[in-house]
Amino acid sequence: MRIGIIVNDIATEYPGYTTTHIAMTAVNQGHEVCYFNVGDFALRPDDHVYAHALTVPQEKHRSPAKFLEHLRGKGLKNKTEIDLHHLDILLLRNDPSQDAFTRPWARMAGINFANLAMRNNIIVLNDPFGLSLGLTKLYMEYFPEQVRPRTLVTRDKNEAKNFIASEGGYAVLKPLFGSGGHNVFLVRPHDTPNINQMLEAVAREGYVIVQEYLQDAVDGDTRLFLMNGEPLRCKGKIAAIHRKRKTGDADIRSNMSAGAIAVQADVTDRMLELAELVRPRLIQDGIFFAGLDIVGEKILEINTESPGGIGSAEKFEGVPFTSEIILAIERKVARRKQKNDRISNIELATF
């Protein structure tokens, strides 16, 4: 297979990233892989999409760190312009929220150019339509009420404060668009004098999510990985990690970038039940690979853009989950060749 991977910037990719693990596994299994920065595209008068690509050397790689070292060393010498229409698979692994304020033009670039490339039967994962829905945390509102916390989305401070009061003085504030735990606040009854400042800090970035506080958040959250709408499994093991937050009652963030640590997850029947409840919508939206962030009985967020942590799940469970991802992609390419253009990208995404 010829696989193209879109990232924010190759220079900011790291060994622990899920993208790195997927790319390394694909190359080790004999597939051609190249990386595209989200700012490297061009649509030419021939209606083809082109991009400057960093091609991964075709050799066995033993560690993600060495893989990236080879990519940035030997790969730079092989940087060429590629016609995306010659690819079999295009993986959208950039995080639009990282570009929202510093490079707003880049936020939709991957989705838009992938949509254009898809006209020539390239399989794009996740499907660009589903990804466009998942650009903000409003995506959770498309899923059954029983899987999500009570939530208000507003820019009205009084409405937000009334909601917090109705929750007994407890709530979580966060921006509608964002990632990595940026500007996430826990409001408690004794924080009343500071609520205006918290709301102002979040509202500077747009709409504010005011969410029911789940007591189990004190223990962190569990990220459960789904592939083709179902929990990702390999040799009887389920791909998941538990993200244990750093100490401090006021900091409820379980993001790795906010200091949380990954530990082995205990996947419960309730987590699998939640996965089943969201499966129909994920399939409808063409979401091939997703991460459910679960606290207690609820899903806090559904990550569709570039969910990370698969390397930690492999380490804890001792099985190659990324091999299962590559195998699933191979099946999609075979299906496309069998059906040609008689099957849509959105159907193939969760086939």
N, C-alpha and C positions, 0 to 999 in steps of 0.2 A: 504494500500500500504506500501511497504518497500522502503524507500527513503534514498539513500546515497548522501551526499553532500561533494564535494571536495573543500577545501579552502587552501590558502597558509599556514596558521598556525592558529589553533584555538585560540591561545593566543592573536592574533592580530585582532580578530573579535570584532565588536562593536555593541551596541544596535541599532544605526541608519542604519546599513547596510541592504541593500535589502535582502541579504542572511538570516539574522536573522529574518526578518519579514516573509519571505516565510517559513522558518523552523518552527517558532512558530505557524503560521496559520495551517500548516500541522499537527502538534502534537495536537493542540486544536481540530482539526477535526477528531482525532482518528487514524492518520497514524503513523507508526513507522519511526523515523528519526535518522540517525547517521551521524556524521561528520568524515571526513578523512583529515589528513594533507597530503599535496602533496608529502611528503617524506616518507610516511608510507606504501607503496605498496610492494608486493612481488609476483612474478610469480613462481609458484611451478611446479615440474615435472609432476603433473597431469593436467597441462595446465590451471589451474584455477588461477584467480587473487585474492589475499588476501590483507587485510589491517587492521591495528589496528584502531578500531573505538571508538569514544566517543559517547555513546548512550544517547539520550535525554530522561529524565525521562517522563514516560507516565502520565502526570497530566496536568491540565489546567494552562496556564500561562497568566497572566494579562498584563504584560508589557515586551517589549524586554529586558530591563535591568535585570528584575527578571529572565527572560528566560535564559539569558547567565549566570547569577549567579547560577541558578540551574544546568545548563549544566556543568559548571566548578567545581561545588561542588559535587552534587550527581552523575553527569555524569562520573566524573573521576573514581569513584568506579566501574562503569559499563563498563570500557574500556576493550574491548575484541577484539580478532581477528575474522574478518568476511570474509567469502567467498563471493566475490562480485556477484557471479553467483546466489546467493539467493535473490538478490535485484530485485525490479520491475523497479526502476528509479534510474539513477545516474545523479546528477546535477553537471556540471562543473562550479564552481563559484570561482575558483582561478584566480588571475590576473598574467599572465606570466611575464608582464613587471616589476613587483615588484621583481622578482627573476633574472632578466636578467644579472645583474652585480655581485650581492652578492652570488647567488646560480644558476649559469647558467645550472647546471644539472637538476634543478627543472622546468625549463621553459616549456619543452615539456612533463614532466612526467605525468601530469593529462591527457592530450590528448592521449598519447601513451598507458597508462594502461587502459583508458576508451575504446580505440579501441579494445584491447584484451578482455575486459570484455563483449563487445557488441556481441561477438561470441555466447553467450548463451542466446540471445534474451532479454538482458537487454536494456531498452530504455535509451539512453544517450542524454541529453539536455544541451546545444545546440549540434548538431551533430559534432563530432570531426573533420570531414573533413572541414566543414564550419569554425570552430574555428581556424583550422590551417591556413586558408586563412586570417583570421582576426587578426593574430598575429602582423601585422604591419599596419601602416596607408596606405600602398599601397592598402589595401582592397577597399578604395574609388574608385580606378581606374577601378574597375569592374562594376561600376554603370554608368548610363547615364551621359553624359557630362553636360547636363543642370542642374543637381542637385548639382554639386560641383564647388568650386572656381578654377580658373586657378592655376595650380600647376606644379612646377619643382622639380624633385628629383635628386640630384647630390652630388658629393663630390668635384666638380671642383669650386673653389672660383670665378674664372673669369666668368664662366657660371652663377653662382648664382648672381653675381653683375650686369651682363648684364640684367638678368631677373628683378632684383629690379629696375634698371634704366628704363626699358620698362614699369614698373608699376608706373612711376612718383616718384620713390624714396621711395614708401611705400611697405612693404611686411611683412609677418610673417615667422619667422624661427622656426623650431622645429625638433626634432629628428624623424627619421622614426619609431623607436621603443621606446615607452615610454607612460607614463600616468601621471595623476595628475598635468599637467602643468609644468613638469620639463623641464628646458632648453628651454622654449618658449620665443621668443623675438619679439617685434614689432620694425621694422626698419622704420624710418621716414627720410625725406630728410636731416635734420640737423645731422643725425647719421652717415653720410658717414665716418668720421674718425674712427668710432668704428666698422664698418662692419666686418673687418677682425677678430677682437677679438670675435665678436658674432658667426661668422661662425666657427672659431676654437673651440669654446666652444661646439657647437652642433656637429661638425664633429668628436670630440673625441669619440662620441658614435656610429659612423657609418655614414650612409647616411643622408643628410640634406634635409628636405622638405622646399622649398621656395614657399610660397603661397600668392596668391592675398589677400590683406587686404580688408576686408568687413567693410565699415564704420559703419554699424549697430552693430558691435562688441562692440562699446562703451557702449551699453546698456546691454551687456551680451548675453547669448544664452538661447534657450529653448530646454530642453531634452524631446522628445516625445517618450514614450514607445510603442513598437510594440510587439504583441504576435501573433504567427502563421502568421506573415507577415502583420498584420493589427493593427491599433491603439488599444491599450488595453482600453476597456470600461467596466464600471460597473454602472448600474442604470442610463444610459444616460450620465454619466460623462466620460471624456477622461483622461487617466493617463499622466500627463506631469508636469514638474516644470520649472520655469524660474530661471536661475542661474544669479544673479546680481553680477557683478564683483566688487571688492573693488575699491575705488577711486584711481586715479592716471593715467594720460594719457599714461604712458609708460607700464603699466601692463594691458594687454588685456585678461588675463587668467580668465576663468569663472569656473574653477575647484573649488570644495568645499575645497579641500586640499590646495588650494592657497589663501584661505580667502574669496571666494565668498559666498554669502548667497542665500538660496532658497526662492523664493516667488511664489505666485500663478501664473500659466501660463495662457495666453490668446491664445488658440489654434486657429489659423487662417485657412482659406480655403487653403492658399498656403502651409501651413504645412501639411495638409491632402493630398494635391496634390503631395507633395514631397514623402510622405509615400507610395502613390500609385505607384509612379514611381520606387521606389526601391523594392517594394513587390515581383515582379517576381524573382529577383536574390536572395533575402533572402529565399524564398521558395525553390529555386533550391539548395541552400547551406545548407538547414536544420537548419536555424536559428529560433529557437522557441521564444527566448526573446532577444530583442535588444533595444538600446537607440539611437535615432537620435539626434545629437546635431546641432541645426538649428540656423543660424544667417541670418536674412532678408530673401532673396530668395534662400539661398543655405544651403546644409548640410555640416558642417565642418568635422564631423566624424560620423562613425557608430560604436557604441560600442557593441561588441558581446561577450566579455569575461565575464564580471561581472558588467553590468551596474547598477549603484546605484541611489538611490533617490526615490524609490517607497514609502517609509514610509512618506516622505514629501508630495508626491502627495496624499496619503490617508488622511493626515491631512488637506490639503487645500481643497480637494473636498468632504471630509466627507463620503467616500465610501470605502469598503474593496477590493481594487484591487487585493490583494494577494489571496483572496478567489477565484477570477476568474482564477488566475494562477493555483491554486490547482485543481479547477474543470476541467480545460483544460488538466492537467496532468492525472487526473482520466480517462478522455475520451480516452487518448492515451493508457493507460494500458488496458482498456476494449477492445479497437480495436486490440491491440496486441494479447490478449487472443482469440479474435474472429478469427483473421487471422493467428495466430501462426507465422511461419517464412515466410509467403507469402507476407509480406509487409516490406520494408526496414526501417531502422532507420531514414534515411534521409526523407522518406515520412511521417513517424509517427511524426517527429519533428515538422512539421507545419500542421498536420492533425487537 
